[in-house]
Amino acid sequence: MCSLSVSIVTYRNNLTVLAETLTSLIQSIEYALEKGTLKSAKVTIVDNGGQTDRIRSVVENIALATIAFDILANQTNVGFGRGHNQALSLAVSDYHLVLNPDVIMPLDVVDKSLRAVTSSEGCVMISPIGINEQGDPCYLRKNYPSVLALVLRGMNVNFLNGLFSRSLAHYEDRIALKQKNNEAKLASGCFMFCQSMALKKVGGFDPLFFLYFEDFDLSLRLQTIGWINFPPDIVIQHLGGKTAAKGFRHIILFAQSAFRFFQKHGWKWI
């Protein structure tokens, strides 16, 4: 049996959705405890947005005595990666789950993730299949991005998407998804089920990424010591994404992080 730590970083999130996320997480942890694949779990919420008292109320309404909860309150928004690193630095566990506050998971996700990571030699991370609110694929796994693919995703113009469909399909690794190829290149930060030792060995998230691309960067660094498993039977619902719809500030943050990512790992234009 294994121990699990979970980190969730919030910034002025919808607390109703957060409650749904925590409820599904608790139920999935309880299921793994009952199945005997998990012996203990601790959830740490890192609040970057001044909602600590309200988050605590949410936790108190749904938390169970069998699962430890902790809430860390930051005075300023330190960013996604730094927030998760705070929780990771305090974690004493075999496995660590990086989780978004807008992910809903089925009952068996934690159990299946534990079984997959422990039975896959050299595996350092489990990444799931994602669906959106409508049940359509989110394409959480990715190939190395090109500037063209990122621009197309950001603009989301049907005509251009059709014109460059091959570029988008490659970036979203759609062929591997259809073939149920288990090895992924890049994983989404909305759900990263990792070996704690591996995470700490590579130093966690790069704090220079404030938001966006820290997950791709971490994926590449983790692959220097292992591989990312993408089991076709582990499915989560992700309610986030859609950077362009979040406003101009997020577009700027996305562009800045993309530039930093390409400068660090190499440019690919098309």
Backbone torsions as a table, in degrees:
resi	resn	phi	psi	omega
1	MET	NA	150.8	-172.6
2	CYS	-121.1	161.4	172.9
3	SER	-104.7	149.8	-176.5
4	LEU	-132.6	135.0	168.4
5	SER	-115.3	146.8	-178.7
6	VAL	-129.3	134.7	174.6
7	SER	-121.1	135.5	177.7
8	ILE	-129.9	122.9	178.8
9	VAL	-103.6	126.8	-178.7
10	THR	-116.4	150.8	171.9
11	TYR	-147.6	95.1	178.1
12	ARG	51.7	46.9	-179.0
13	ASN	-81.5	161.4	172.6
14	ASN	-66.9	114.6	-173.5
15	LEU	-74.1	-22.2	174.1
16	THR	-66.7	-43.3	177.0
17	VAL	-67.0	-40.6	177.2
18	LEU	-58.3	-42.1	178.4
19	ALA	-61.4	-38.7	177.6
20	GLU	-65.2	-41.9	178.3
21	THR	-61.3	-48.7	-178.4
22	LEU	-65.0	-38.5	178.4
23	THR	-61.9	-46.6	-179.9
24	SER	-66.5	-36.9	177.9
25	LEU	-64.2	-47.8	-179.8
26	ILE	-60.2	-44.4	179.8
27	GLN	-63.2	-38.2	-180.0
28	SER	-70.8	-37.8	175.5
29	ILE	-64.9	-45.3	178.9
30	GLU	-59.0	-39.8	179.0
31	TYR	-62.9	-43.8	179.2
32	ALA	-66.1	-36.2	176.0
33	LEU	-63.4	-42.9	179.8
34	GLU	-67.0	-35.5	-179.4
35	LYS	-76.2	-15.6	178.6
36	GLY	86.8	6.8	176.9
37	THR	-83.9	-15.5	-177.1
38	LEU	-130.4	137.4	179.0
39	LYS	-105.7	-26.4	-180.0
40	SER	-160.3	157.0	-179.3
41	ALA	-149.5	145.5	174.4
42	LYS	-136.2	134.1	-179.2
43	VAL	-112.7	126.8	176.7
44	THR	-116.4	123.7	175.8
45	ILE	-103.7	125.5	178.6
46	VAL	-105.7	113.8	-175.8
47	ASP	-95.0	112.2	176.7
48	ASN	-97.3	0.8	-169.0
49	GLY	-126.1	17.8	174.9
50	GLY	71.2	30.8	179.9
51	GLN	-112.5	20.2	-168.4
52	THR	-57.1	-46.4	-178.8
53	ASP	-62.9	-40.6	-180.0
54	ARG	-70.5	-37.4	176.7
55	ILE	-65.0	-40.9	178.4
56	ARG	-60.3	-39.1	177.6
57	SER	-63.5	-40.3	177.7
58	VAL	-61.4	-46.5	-178.8
59	VAL	-62.5	-44.4	-178.4
60	GLU	-62.6	-28.2	-178.6
61	ASN	-78.3	-22.4	-173.5
62	ILE	-124.4	-15.6	-173.7
63	ALA	-69.1	153.8	178.2
64	LEU	-113.5	152.3	-178.0
65	ALA	-64.4	-24.2	-177.7
66	THR	-76.4	-12.3	-177.6
67	ILE	-121.0	124.3	-179.3
68	ALA	-80.5	137.8	177.3
69	PHE	-122.7	144.1	174.5
70	ASP	-139.8	143.8	178.0
71	ILE	-124.5	123.7	177.4
72	LEU	-105.4	127.8	-177.6
73	ALA	-107.3	117.4	175.3
74	ASN	-94.2	142.4	-179.5
75	GLN	-71.9	-28.3	177.1
76	THR	-132.0	168.9	177.5
77	ASN	-78.6	105.3	-176.9
78	VAL	-86.9	-4.5	179.0
79	GLY	100.9	166.9	-175.6
80	PHE	-66.6	-55.5	-175.4
81	GLY	-64.9	-44.4	179.7
82	ARG	-63.1	-37.5	178.1
83	GLY	-61.6	-46.5	178.6
84	HIS	-66.3	-35.4	178.0
85	ASN	-63.1	-34.6	177.0
86	GLN	-59.1	-47.6	-179.8
87	ALA	-67.7	-40.3	-179.0
88	LEU	-63.5	-36.5	-179.2
89	SER	-64.3	-23.1	-179.6
90	LEU	-96.9	-8.2	-173.4
91	ALA	-77.7	135.1	171.9
92	VAL	-124.3	89.5	-171.8
93	SER	-154.3	163.5	175.4
94	ASP	-77.2	-38.4	-177.7
95	TYR	-132.7	151.1	-178.2
96	HIS	-132.1	131.0	178.9
97	LEU	-107.2	117.6	170.6
98	VAL	-87.9	119.7	-171.2
99	LEU	-133.2	136.4	174.1
100	ASN	-78.9	153.5	178.7
101	PRO	-79.5	13.1	178.5
102	ASP	-133.1	34.8	178.3
103	VAL	-113.7	129.6	176.6
104	ILE	-112.0	127.3	-176.2
105	MET	-119.9	145.7	173.9
106	PRO	-65.8	168.3	-174.2
107	LEU	-58.8	-35.3	-169.9
108	ASP	-96.0	7.7	-172.4
109	VAL	-65.5	-46.6	-179.9
110	VAL	-64.0	-44.4	179.0
111	ASP	-60.3	-47.4	-179.6
112	LYS	-65.6	-37.7	179.8
113	SER	-65.2	-42.2	177.8
114	LEU	-63.2	-43.6	-179.9
115	ARG	-64.9	-39.0	-178.0
116	ALA	-69.2	-43.7	-176.4
117	VAL	-72.6	-33.7	-178.8
118	THR	-78.6	-21.3	-177.9
119	SER	-99.3	-1.7	-177.3
120	SER	-109.3	105.7	-176.8
121	GLU	-61.9	129.7	177.9
122	GLY	81.9	-0.9	-179.3
123	CYS	-75.3	130.2	179.0
124	VAL	-111.1	-13.3	-179.1
125	MET	-152.7	143.2	170.0
126	ILE	-108.3	128.9	175.9
127	SER	-122.0	136.4	-173.7
128	PRO	-95.0	170.2	165.2
129	ILE	-77.9	140.1	-179.0
130	GLY	-116.6	142.9	171.4
131	ILE	-127.5	156.3	178.4
132	ASN	-94.4	-170.1	-177.5
133	GLU	-61.1	-28.7	-178.4
134	GLN	-88.8	-3.1	-179.1
135	GLY	87.4	7.9	178.0
136	ASP	-85.8	154.7	-178.9
137	PRO	-62.3	141.6	175.2
138	CYS	-96.5	-15.6	-177.3
139	TYR	53.7	64.1	-178.9
140	LEU	-72.0	-32.1	177.6
141	ARG	-81.6	146.8	-176.4
142	LYS	-139.1	158.7	163.0
143	ASN	-94.5	170.6	-179.8
144	TYR	-55.7	129.2	-172.9
145	PRO	-76.7	151.7	167.5
146	SER	-106.7	159.3	176.5
147	VAL	-60.0	-40.3	179.7
148	LEU	-59.4	-47.9	-177.9
149	ALA	-62.2	-40.3	-179.8
150	LEU	-66.9	-39.5	178.1
151	VAL	-64.8	-43.0	179.2
152	LEU	-62.6	-43.2	179.1
153	ARG	-63.8	-39.2	-179.0
154	GLY	-68.4	-40.6	-178.3
155	MET	-76.0	-41.1	178.6
156	ASN	53.2	52.1	176.5
157	VAL	-98.6	123.6	-173.9
158	ASN	-55.3	-43.8	-178.2
159	PHE	-61.0	-46.7	-179.3
160	LEU	-69.0	-37.9	177.5
161	ASN	-60.9	-38.6	177.2
162	GLY	-69.6	-38.1	-178.4
163	LEU	-66.2	-37.5	-178.1
164	PHE	-113.6	39.2	-174.8
165	SER	-62.2	-33.9	-179.4
166	ARG	-65.9	-41.0	179.4
167	SER	-63.1	-43.5	179.5
168	LEU	-67.4	-41.6	-179.2
169	ALA	-63.1	-38.0	178.5
170	HIS	-68.0	-45.6	179.7
171	TYR	-59.3	-41.2	-178.8
172	GLU	-84.7	4.7	174.0
173	ASP	53.7	42.1	-173.4
174	ARG	-69.4	-33.8	-179.2
175	ILE	-64.8	-45.5	179.4
176	ALA	-62.9	-34.8	179.1
177	LEU	-64.6	-43.2	178.7
178	LYS	-65.9	-36.6	-178.7
179	GLN	-81.1	-5.1	-177.7
180	LYS	57.3	40.6	173.7
181	ASN	-73.2	122.9	-171.1
182	ASN	-80.1	-16.8	-175.0
183	GLU	-93.5	121.2	-178.9
184	ALA	-103.8	153.1	177.0
185	LYS	-90.1	-51.5	-178.1
186	LEU	-128.4	139.9	-176.4
187	ALA	-118.7	150.3	177.5
188	SER	-77.4	141.2	178.8
189	GLY	-73.9	-1.4	179.6
190	CYS	-71.0	-23.9	178.7
191	PHE	-156.1	105.1	178.6
192	MET	-129.0	106.0	-178.1
193	PHE	-97.2	104.1	-165.9
194	CYS	-121.1	156.4	164.9
195	GLN	-67.6	124.7	-178.9
196	SER	-60.2	-40.1	-178.9
197	MET	-62.5	-39.6	179.5
198	ALA	-66.5	-43.8	178.3
199	LEU	-57.7	-45.6	-178.2
200	LYS	-71.2	-31.5	-180.0
201	LYS	-64.1	-37.9	179.9
202	VAL	-90.4	0.7	176.1
203	GLY	86.5	16.7	179.7
204	GLY	67.3	-152.6	179.4
205	PHE	-73.8	147.8	173.4
206	ASP	-74.0	115.0	-176.2
207	PRO	-67.6	-10.1	178.5
208	LEU	-73.2	-17.2	173.1
209	PHE	-90.0	110.4	-179.3
210	PHE	-73.2	-44.5	179.4
211	LEU	-160.3	136.0	-178.7
212	TYR	81.8	138.6	175.1
213	PHE	71.9	-5.3	174.8
214	GLU	-66.8	-28.0	178.3
215	ASP	-72.3	-40.5	177.0
216	PHE	-65.0	-43.1	178.6
217	ASP	-60.2	-45.2	179.1
218	LEU	-64.3	-40.9	178.7
219	SER	-57.1	-45.9	-178.9
220	LEU	-65.4	-40.3	-179.4
221	ARG	-71.4	-36.1	176.5
222	LEU	-64.6	-31.4	-178.6
223	GLN	-73.9	-3.6	172.2
224	THR	-77.5	-14.5	-179.6
225	ILE	-125.0	-3.4	-179.1
226	GLY	-173.9	-162.1	-178.6
227	TRP	-131.7	159.4	-177.9
228	ILE	-100.3	120.6	-179.2
229	ASN	-94.1	133.9	-177.0
230	PHE	-123.1	72.4	-176.1
231	PRO	-63.7	132.9	-176.8
232	PRO	-71.3	-11.2	-177.5
233	ASP	-101.0	5.6	177.0
234	ILE	-106.3	113.5	-172.1
235	VAL	-127.9	133.7	174.0
236	ILE	-126.7	160.7	175.3
237	GLN	-105.0	122.6	179.6
238	HIS	-110.5	121.4	-175.7
239	LEU	-95.0	1.4	-175.3
240	GLY	-98.2	-147.1	-176.8
241	GLY	88.0	-158.0	176.4
242	LYS	57.0	61.2	-177.9
243	THR	-56.4	-45.9	-176.0
244	ALA	-60.3	-33.1	-178.4
245	ALA	-73.6	-12.7	-177.8
246	LYS	-84.3	-6.9	175.9
247	GLY	113.3	171.4	-173.1
248	PHE	-62.8	-39.7	-178.2
249	ARG	-59.6	-40.4	179.5
250	HIS	-69.1	-33.3	176.7
251	ILE	-64.1	-41.7	178.0
252	ILE	-64.1	-45.5	178.5
253	LEU	-60.8	-40.0	178.7
254	PHE	-62.2	-46.5	-178.9
255	ALA	-64.5	-41.9	179.4
256	GLN	-62.8	-44.0	-179.6
257	SER	-69.4	-35.6	176.5
258	ALA	-61.9	-43.7	178.4
259	PHE	-60.3	-45.8	179.7
260	ARG	-62.2	-41.1	-180.0
261	PHE	-62.3	-49.0	-178.9
262	PHE	-66.1	-36.4	177.3
263	GLN	-64.2	-34.5	-177.7
264	LYS	-80.5	-41.1	-171.2
265	HIS	-111.2	-10.5	178.6
266	GLY	115.3	141.3	-176.7
267	TRP	-86.7	141.2	172.0
268	LYS	-136.2	118.8	-170.5
269	TRP	-90.4	-40.6	-176.6
270	ILE	-134.8	NA	NA
